[in-house]
Amino acid sequence: MRLTITINMTPDWRAALRQAGQAGQADRYQGETLSFESLGAFFGRLTERRWALVNALQEQGANRDPQ
């Protein structure tokens, strides 16, 4: 199973919560989602170590053959 994470920007936190609830009801894995109200909120949460993790995951994904 391939694990995924989606990072999105949505100012409507209620819609993001509804979407997460629907994904949680699915019969199969839907991936992980992080929702932020703005780019400022997203970048405000990234520490140096978290940013390094994002870069490492992007590199790993770029080097992976599509299945």
Secondary structure, DSSP 8 states (H G I E B T S, - for coil): ----EEEEE-S-HHHHHHHHHHHHTSSS---EEEEESSHHHHHHH--HHHHHHHHHHHHHHHTS---
